[in-house]
Amino acid sequence: MQIWFMPWAGLTSELQIGSITFWPYKTAAKTKISDKSVRDHLDRYFACYVDHKGRPVETITVCSRGIADFRQFTDTESLETRSAVDALIFSIISSGIKNAVCIDNRTMGPPSADRYQLLVQNFQLGSDDISVHAGSLRSGGWKLGEISFPKPWYMGGSSDRPDQELVQGFDKTFKKRFPSSLRSRLLRSLEWFRYAHTESDEVPTIAKVVMMATAFEIILDVPNVQNKSDWMAKELENKCASRRSLRQTRKDRKRKKVNRSKLGWWAWDF
């Protein structure tokens, strides 16, 4: 048997993106899992995930497809699950950033992508054996109750509710009628967004800037042009600016006066 979950996400209500349903284990386990032996086993397993004081967390969020039958996902299903989580991450972090910017409050930091760490665990009823997969290595020979998985410190700001309009929009991108090439670009850009929004000390800020630049280039489908900054500034203006947008006149590298929206100049500077 197999379960996909996010141990630190802390979602409080069920939501769906594509074929993936996210639901809080604490409040929905009895409804979602009719087999008590499965619930008992998962209760013992999830007790291994602890907070900074060593207490079992109550933030487990399960990712399932349809009914929670805990079968092993195919490669295609695994990829869709990963992509759905990336969409969820964007819908939470971007809305948190927007809210903080709109009220000019720098203390309202959004959660990091690390809070929505996606894990998969195989298990067998009647067996306490557990293995740990980290990177390219798998460590076996462990028993339930012998080890614990502490909550990382780099969770960023507090968990927030996802933007429902974004969730509904992302849900539509997984439909068959949605253009496959655009879906591929969108999901690849969301993957780079997730990489860029880790709070791990191992990832320097400059690397996050490069990863966000990569995300923009993918979603905008930037062509092989000489002046990429100028192209991106014009493209974002065409897509997002309006007559009400604030504008500014500045000089370009050739000292020529150029008038753009603040959005266009932001793209240029970035």
WOWO-V122577 format. One record per residue. N is the residue number from 1. RES is the residue in three letters. PHI is phi as a letter, one per 30 degrees, with the letter a starting at -180 (* if undefined). D_CENTER is the distance of its C-alpha to the mean C-alpha in Angstrom with 1 decimal. Layout:
N_RES_PHI_D_CENTER / N_RES_PHI_D_CENTER
This chain:
1_MET_*_24.9 / 2_GLN_b_21.2 / 3_ILE_b_18.3 / 4_TRP_c_14.5 / 5_PHE_a_12.8 / 6_MET_b_10.6 / 7_PRO_d_13.4 / 8_TRP_c_12.3 / 9_ALA_d_10.1 / 10_GLY_i_13.4 / 11_LEU_d_12.9 / 12_THR_c_16.6 / 13_SER_b_16.9 / 14_GLU_d_16.2 / 15_LEU_b_14.3 / 16_GLN_b_13.9 / 17_ILE_b_12.1 / 18_GLY_i_14.4 / 19_SER_c_16.1 / 20_ILE_c_13.5 / 21_THR_c_14.5 / 22_PHE_c_12.6 / 23_TRP_b_15.5 / 24_PRO_d_16.5 / 25_TYR_d_18.8 / 26_LYS_e_21.2 / 27_THR_c_22.4 / 28_ALA_c_21.9 / 29_ALA_e_23.0 / 30_LYS_d_26.6 / 31_THR_d_26.0 / 32_LYS_d_23.6 / 33_ILE_c_25.5 / 34_SER_d_29.2 / 35_ASP_d_30.3 / 36_LYS_d_31.1 / 37_SER_d_31.3 / 38_VAL_d_27.7 / 39_ARG_d_26.7 / 40_ASP_d_28.9 / 41_HIS_d_27.5 / 42_LEU_d_23.9 / 43_ASP_e_25.1 / 44_ARG_d_26.7 / 45_TYR_d_23.7 / 46_PHE_d_21.2 / 47_ALA_d_23.9 / 48_CYS_d_23.2 / 49_TYR_c_20.0 / 50_VAL_b_21.5 / 51_ASP_d_21.0 / 52_HIS_d_22.8 / 53_LYS_c_26.1 / 54_GLY_i_25.8 / 55_ARG_c_25.3 / 56_PRO_e_23.2 / 57_VAL_d_20.0 / 58_GLU_c_19.6 / 59_THR_c_15.8 / 60_ILE_d_15.3 / 61_THR_b_13.2 / 62_VAL_c_14.4 / 63_CYS_c_13.0 / 64_SER_b_16.1 / 65_ARG_c_17.8 / 66_GLY_i_20.7 / 67_ILE_d_22.8 / 68_ALA_d_21.6 / 69_ASP_c_24.1 / 70_PHE_h_22.2 / 71_ARG_d_23.3 / 72_GLN_d_21.9 / 73_PHE_d_19.5 / 74_THR_d_20.8 / 75_ASP_d_19.1 / 76_THR_d_18.3 / 77_GLU_d_16.8 / 78_SER_d_14.7 / 79_LEU_d_13.3 / 80_GLU_d_12.7 / 81_THR_d_10.9 / 82_ARG_d_8.5 / 83_SER_d_8.2 / 84_ALA_d_7.9 / 85_VAL_d_4.9 / 86_ASP_d_3.4 / 87_ALA_d_5.7 / 88_LEU_d_5.2 / 89_ILE_e_2.7 / 90_PHE_d_5.5 / 91_SER_d_8.0 / 92_ILE_d_8.0 / 93_ILE_d_8.1 / 94_SER_d_10.3 / 95_SER_d_12.5 / 96_GLY_d_13.0 / 97_ILE_d_14.2 / 98_LYS_e_16.3 / 99_ASN_d_18.0 / 100_ALA_d_18.9 / 101_VAL_d_20.3 / 102_CYS_d_22.2 / 103_ILE_c_24.0 / 104_ASP_h_24.2 / 105_ASN_b_23.1 / 106_ARG_d_21.7 / 107_THR_d_21.5 / 108_MET_c_18.6 / 109_GLY_d_15.8 / 110_PRO_d_12.3 / 111_PRO_d_10.3 / 112_SER_d_8.7 / 113_ALA_d_5.5 / 114_ASP_d_8.3 / 115_ARG_d_8.7 / 116_TYR_c_6.1 / 117_GLN_e_8.0 / 118_LEU_c_8.9 / 119_LEU_b_12.7 / 120_VAL_b_15.6 / 121_GLN_b_19.1 / 122_ASN_d_22.4 / 123_PHE_a_25.2 / 124_GLN_b_28.8 / 125_LEU_d_30.6 / 126_GLY_i_33.6 / 127_SER_b_32.2 / 128_ASP_c_30.9 / 129_ASP_d_29.9 / 130_ILE_b_26.4 / 131_SER_c_25.0 / 132_VAL_c_22.2 / 133_HIS_c_20.1 / 134_ALA_b_19.1 / 135_GLY_i_18.5 / 136_SER_c_21.3 / 137_LEU_c_23.5 / 138_ARG_b_24.1 / 139_SER_c_26.2 / 140_GLY_c_28.3 / 141_GLY_i_31.3 / 142_TRP_c_29.6 / 143_LYS_b_30.3 / 144_LEU_e_28.5 / 145_GLY_j_29.6 / 146_GLU_d_30.3 / 147_ILE_b_26.9 / 148_SER_b_24.1 / 149_PHE_b_20.5 / 150_PRO_d_20.3 / 151_LYS_d_17.4 / 152_PRO_d_16.3 / 153_TRP_d_17.5 / 154_TYR_c_14.8 / 155_MET_d_12.6 / 156_GLY_i_13.2 / 157_GLY_d_14.4 / 158_SER_d_14.7 / 159_SER_d_12.2 / 160_ASP_b_12.6 / 161_ARG_d_12.8 / 162_PRO_d_10.6 / 163_ASP_d_12.8 / 164_GLN_d_14.7 / 165_GLU_d_16.0 / 166_LEU_d_12.7 / 167_VAL_e_11.8 / 168_GLN_d_15.3 / 169_GLY_d_15.2 / 170_PHE_d_12.2 / 171_ASP_e_14.2 / 172_LYS_d_17.2 / 173_THR_d_15.8 / 174_PHE_d_15.9 / 175_LYS_d_19.6 / 176_LYS_d_22.2 / 177_ARG_d_23.9 / 178_PHE_d_21.0 / 179_PRO_e_22.0 / 180_SER_d_20.6 / 181_SER_d_20.8 / 182_LEU_d_18.8 / 183_ARG_e_16.1 / 184_SER_d_16.0 / 185_ARG_d_15.8 / 186_LEU_d_13.0 / 187_LEU_d_10.8 / 188_ARG_d_11.9 / 189_SER_d_11.3 / 190_LEU_d_7.6 / 191_GLU_d_7.7 / 192_TRP_d_9.8 / 193_PHE_d_7.9 / 194_ARG_d_5.4 / 195_TYR_e_8.9 / 196_ALA_d_10.5 / 197_HIS_c_8.8 / 198_THR_d_9.9 / 199_GLU_c_13.0 / 200_SER_d_14.8 / 201_ASP_d_18.4 / 202_GLU_d_18.6 / 203_VAL_c_16.7 / 204_PRO_d_19.1 / 205_THR_e_18.4 / 206_ILE_d_20.2 / 207_ALA_d_17.8 / 208_LYS_d_14.8 / 209_VAL_d_17.1 / 210_VAL_d_17.9 / 211_MET_d_14.4 / 212_MET_d_13.9 / 213_ALA_d_17.3 / 214_THR_d_16.4 / 215_ALA_d_13.5 / 216_PHE_d_16.2 / 217_GLU_d_18.8 / 218_ILE_d_17.0 / 219_ILE_d_16.2 / 220_LEU_d_19.7 / 221_ASP_h_21.4 / 222_VAL_d_23.5 / 223_PRO_d_26.9 / 224_ASN_d_29.0 / 225_VAL_c_30.7 / 226_GLN_d_32.6 / 227_ASN_c_31.3 / 228_LYS_d_27.6 / 229_SER_d_27.2 / 230_ASP_d_29.7 / 231_TRP_d_28.1 / 232_MET_d_24.7 / 233_ALA_d_26.4 / 234_LYS_d_28.4 / 235_GLU_d_25.6 / 236_LEU_d_23.4 / 237_GLU_d_26.6 / 238_ASN_d_27.6 / 239_LYS_d_24.3 / 240_CYS_b_23.6 / 241_ALA_d_26.8 / 242_SER_b_29.4 / 243_ARG_d_33.0 / 244_ARG_d_32.0 / 245_SER_d_29.8 / 246_LEU_d_31.3 / 247_ARG_b_32.9 / 248_GLN_a_34.3 / 249_THR_c_36.9 / 250_ARG_b_36.5 / 251_LYS_c_38.2 / 252_ASP_d_36.6 / 253_ARG_d_37.5 / 254_LYS_c_40.8 / 255_ARG_i_41.6 / 256_LYS_d_41.4 / 257_LYS_d_40.3 / 258_VAL_b_37.1 / 259_ASN_c_35.9 / 260_ARG_b_32.2 / 261_SER_d_29.9 / 262_LYS_e_28.0 / 263_LEU_d_24.9 / 264_GLY_d_26.7 / 265_TRP_d_27.8 / 266_TRP_d_24.3 / 267_ALA_d_23.2 / 268_TRP_d_26.5 / 269_ASP_d_26.1 / 270_PHE_d_22.5
